[in-house]
Amino acid sequence: MATTEGPDELDRLYAYAAWMLGDRAAALAALRTALASGARGGLCERLATLRTAVLAQAGAQRETPAHRREQLDRTLRTGTSVSMKMGHPALRGELRRLPVLLTGFMQSCLIAAVGALQPALRELFVLLVVLGLSEAEVLALLGAPTRGLSGSRSRMLGALEDYLGPRCGHLHAANPCQCPNRLQLAVEQGFVQLPEHELASEQYPAGVFADVRRLYAALPPLRLAPAVRATLAG
């Protein structure tokens, strides 16, 4: 299940929708709709078409950022920390499934944390950090004045640091939320997403990272399963 290949253009379009919506089934549906509408050209051109559909759905989500953070804490951080035992049904008796579940957990958690940003900052994070677009490409896509993005970039990273800094064990080893000890709770809450239309990854990035940006850079990207990509590529 593990792979060293990077995401292709379709993966990156899908990732934009998934990170913006926080719902990977809805993201695939949005991508299908955008491609069926005749979206053509390179990544940025097709992203502009996809963006219209995604922002309409994202705008219909009425929860405030504060409510999203509270909901995330209730889901993940109110319960007993316990290491998952091999007998747990989610492991199916396979030790190699543990890093797959941990990767899926970490992806779901960090996507949800970005989902608690203000919508404009969320999109900026997805474009700059998740998709790795240049500042010039982002400004052109957003139709923003060419005055730079440094202030917005600082706010988005600061908001994530303020939320994850006191909680995430990947940022500070002494923090209470450690993936292996919260995995069972997350699985039982239905929080860990392993959609059939994605390639699962065993590349769980264990360890502590110097800052939020490095933490997100270490996260395995969302990648579409080959059979699904084949239905989209035409």
N, C-alpha and C positions, 0 to 999 in steps of 0.2 A: 504493500500500500504506500510505502514511502517513496518519494521521488525527489530528484534534485533539479528537475526542470522548472524553469520559472513560468509565471503566468503569461498566457498569450493575450492578444487584444480582446478576444471574447471574455476571457477570465477577468480582465480589468474592467470591462463594461459591466459585467455581472457584479463584480466587487463594489463598484460605485453604487449600484442599486441596493445591494445587500447591506452595506454599511449605512447608507442613508435611511433605509426603511427599517432595519433591524429585523426583517422578516425575509428569510431566504427563499421561501416559496413564492412570495409576492415579488421578490426581486427577479426571479426567473421569468415570471409572467410578464413583468414590465419589460424585460429585455426582449422576450419574444415579440411583444407588441411593437416595440420600437423598430426591431429588425423587419417585421412584417410590413411596417408602414413605408419601407423603402429607404431606411437610413443607410447612407453610403459614405464613402471616403475613408479617411484615416480615423484614428482613435478620437481625436478632438471633434471631428465633424459628426461622427456617430454618437459621441457622448452628448453633444448639444441636443440631438433628437431625444435620446433616452432621458436626459435631464428634465425635459418638459413633463413627461409622464411621472417620473419619480417625485419631482417637487410637488405635483398636484396631490399625490398620495401622502407625501410627508406632511403637507400643509393641513391635511385632514386629521392628523394625529394631534389631539387636543391636550395631552398631558404636559404639564410644565416641566422644565428641567429638574426642579427640586423634587417634584413628585416622582419622576423617573429614577432619580438617585435613591429616594426613599424605598421605592419598589424593589430596586436592585439589591439594596441592603437587606430588606425583608426576605428576599428570595435566597440570598447566599449566606447571610451572616447572622441569622437568628436560629441557631440550632447547635447541636453538639458536633464538634470537630472529631472526625473519626476516619482512620485510614480504611480504604475499601479493601475488603478481603476477597480472595480468589473465588470464594463461593458465591459472590454477588452475581445475580442473573445478568447484569450488564457486561460482565467480563466473559461470560460464557466459558469459564474455565481456561481462558487463553491469556497468558501473561502478556503477550505482544499487543493485546487489545487495550491494556492500561494506558500506554502513551497516546493511542488514538483518542481515547476518551479525554485524557488530560489536554490534548491539543484542542479538541472540540470545545471543551470547557473554557479554555483560555481565550479562544476565538470569540465565543459567545459573550464572555465577560467583558473583554475589551471593546467589542462592537457595542455592547450595551452602555459602556461608560461614555463612548463617543456619542451615542444616541441621546445622552443626557445634556449635551451641549446645546446652546442656542442654535437654531437651524442654520443660520449663516456661518457660524463658527464650525459647526459639524461639517458642512459642505467644504469649507476651506481645508479642514483637516483631511477629509477624504481625498480631495484633489491633490493636495501637496504631499501628504505623508503616505497615504495608502496607494494612490496611483502614481505618485512620484512625478507629477507634472511640474514643469518649470513655472516660475512666477509669471513670466510673460504669457505662457499658455493659459494659466488660470485667469489672469486679468482679461485676456481676450474672450475666454469662455463666459465669464461673468459679465462682460461688458462694463467693467469697472474702470474708473479713471486710472491713468498710469502713474499713480502716486505711491505705489509700493504697498506691501501687505504686512510690513513689520509689526505694526500695532495690533492688527487682528491675529497675526501668528502668535504674538506674545500672550494675548488674551486666551486663545484656545489652549495653548500648552500650559498656561498658568491654571486654567480651570481644571484640566485633567490632573495636573500635579496636586492641586488642592484636594481633589476627590480621592485619587488613587494613593497619593503619598502616605497618608496615615493608615491605609488599609492593606495595600497589596504587598505580599511577601516577595514579589519580584523586584520591588523598588527598595525595600528595607527588610533585611532578614528577620528582624524582630517583630514585624507587623503580624497581626493575628490571622489574616486571610492567606493561607497557604494552599495552593491548588490541590496537592495530594490529600490534604485533610478536609477539604471542602467538597471534593469530587462526589462522594456518595450522596451528600445532601443535594448537590446540584442536579445529579442524575434523577434522584427521586422527585425533585421539583419539576422535572421536565425541562430543565434549563439548557442542557447540553444538546446542541443541534448537530446531527450528523446526517444531513439530507442525502437521499439516494442520488440526487442529481449532481452531487459534488464528489470529488476524490477525497477520501479520508487521508489524513497525514499522521504518521508516527513521530514526526519531528517536533516533539514538545520541547520548547526552549527552557529547560530548567536553569535556575541560577538567579542572580541578582544583577540588575542593570543600573547603569549610572543615572539615567533619567528616563522620562516618559518616552521621548522620541526613540531612544535606543530599545526600549522595551517593545514598542510597536514595530520597530524594524525587524526584531527577532521573531515576530509572530509569523508562522507559515501562512502564505496567502490563500485565499479561497480560490479553488480551481474546479472547473466544471469537469464532470466525467466525460470521457471521450465519446460515448454514445450520445450524450446530450449535446456536446459541442458539434457533433456531426449534423444534428438536426437544425442547428442554428447557422452553420457556416455557409449554407447555400443561399 
